[in-house]
Structure formats: C-alpha cells, structure tokens
Amino acid sequence: MASSPPRIVVAGSANMDLVGLAERLPLPGETILGDDFVMTPGGKGANQAIAAARAGGACTMLGAIGSDAFGVTIKARLNASGVDTECLRTSYGSSGVAVIMVDRAGENSIMVSPGANSTFAGLSAAETAVIAESDVLLCQQEIPGETVLAAAQAAREGGTRMILNAAPARELPPELLEAVDLLVVNEVEAMAITGSERLDMPGLLALVPRVVLTMGGSGSWYADRDGRDERIPAFRVAVADTTAAGDAFTGALAVAWGEGRDLLDAVRWANAAGAACVRKVGASNSLPSRADIDALYYA
C-alpha cells in the first residue's frame, strides 16, 4: 500500500439534504405525519469527498455551492471533515437541495433541485492540474455532463485512475466511457447504460474495463476484462437509513484503490464502509471513519 494517504479528487455535486423520517413513505397526493426532521449537508459529490477523507484519503472537492446560508454550511462541513475546498466554486444564488423521505425500514425517496451544481460547467486550468496530480478521480452524474467528461479526460491525460459512479442513471457518451477505468453502478443504472431489460455484465465490460455492481443488502459484484468475476457479500448490520450507503462505499473504494489494494479486497473494504454508514440516519453525518470501517472489516 502507499506510504502516504492517496490523493483523491472528487468532481461532483454538493447539496443541503432536508431529511424527513416517517413510519412509511407517502403515496402520491398523500400527506402523512413524520417522526423527525434532520437537515445535513449532502450531495453525491460532497458525500463521497467526505467519505474518502474519513476513510483516510487526502481529498480535494471540485464543485459549486451557492451564495446562500446552505452554501456556507456545506463548505464548513467539508472543511471540518478534512476535505480541501480551495477549488470549490461559489455561484451567486441557491445551493443544491435534496428533499429526502425515509421510512422506518430505512428505505428512501429523493428529489434533488440542483441549484449551483448546474453552474459547474467546464474546468479551469487549476482544476485540471489538481486532477492530473491526483491518484484517483471520482465523478458522479449530478453535475453537467460536459464537466464530467472534461474531468475524465484530464485524468486520462494525467495518468490518473478514473472512477465513475454513474448515478443518477443517464446516457453515457462514448468519449466518457473511453476514459473510465472503473464503473460503479447499481442494477437500475447498469440496465440504463446497456439499454437492456436485464442485468448484462458482459455488456458493461464491452464499454469499460472494470465494473462494480452494488446490490444493497446482497453485497457487490466485481468483474473485469481480465476474467475476474466475483460476488462479495455484504456485512450484516442493523439498518437505520440507507441514504448515503452508496456514497460511503464509493468514497472508501477510491481510497482503497488509491492505496494500491487489489480491487477485490478494495470492494470488500468498501462493503464494510457501506454497512457502517447505514447504522446512522442522515447523509454526510453518517459517513464512517476509517476506524469504523476497519472494525467491521476485521471483525
């Protein structure tokens, strides 16, 4: 493994998450009484940056926050979690907001208003240089597609490994797929990418060299073009909220791969991160520390 923390760059979204907890999720047109309310910084990009920092990476966040009070709070949470925000942009107007409903079984429904995230268009020379100097670039799809592509190409040119968490599901242009080293998707996203009505791992491997499929309580599935194909079981824990489990998994995966771990071992460790996350309610506040992850992994 690397003797110093791996340098992780996350290019992605930052939101304020407004989380309501209730016995069950409301039906369309229905109003129900909730149990509790939590407001916490989130967004897939910020969550994965915090997850990577807490998992032991030296993490830099590229993205955009608004000029409102939510933006101040989001940046403060990133800084407090050890994420470098020197290149984080501030856009006049509102920050991104996610309205999240969680039931007592930990299932959720989410509506995202992108706000400042939609202004994160293109990359500056400084942002491109940060990516080129890193060990791993991690992107999602809650920011403009042109920015994801620019970041991926900067990684390719700089010799930086690129992980794409293709969430939320949308069409991926061929030039982006060519720059992806590792694709992380759930089953819905995997089918959207291949255009198939069933899970098609060979179809995914025709597009990218390595794939991790996340399957919630069923664990993960890793496959690559070298012929490795393995299901990796989940760690069993009491579930409070699944909101940021995928982000905990992906942030930890980036750190483990950046440290030089074999990818199968990296996925197992990331599974432990996802499991540690679901034991708490909320997004960024539930993301586990390295000690939390190791406690499950080595138990």
Salt bridges, closest charged atoms under 4 A:
GLU30 OE2 - ARG24 NH2 2.51
ASP35 OD2 - ARG104 NE 2.93
GLU127 OE1 - ARG89 NH2 2.78
ASP135 OD1 - ARG7 NH2 3.11
ASP224 OD2 - ARG228 NE 3.24
GLU230 OE2 - ARG268 NH2 2.87
ASP247 OD1 - LYS44 NZ 2.84
GLU259 OE1 - ARG261 NE 3.36
GLU259 OE2 - ARG290 NH1 2.93
ASP262 OD1 - ARG228 NH1 2.75
ASP265 OD2 - ARG261 NH1 3.48
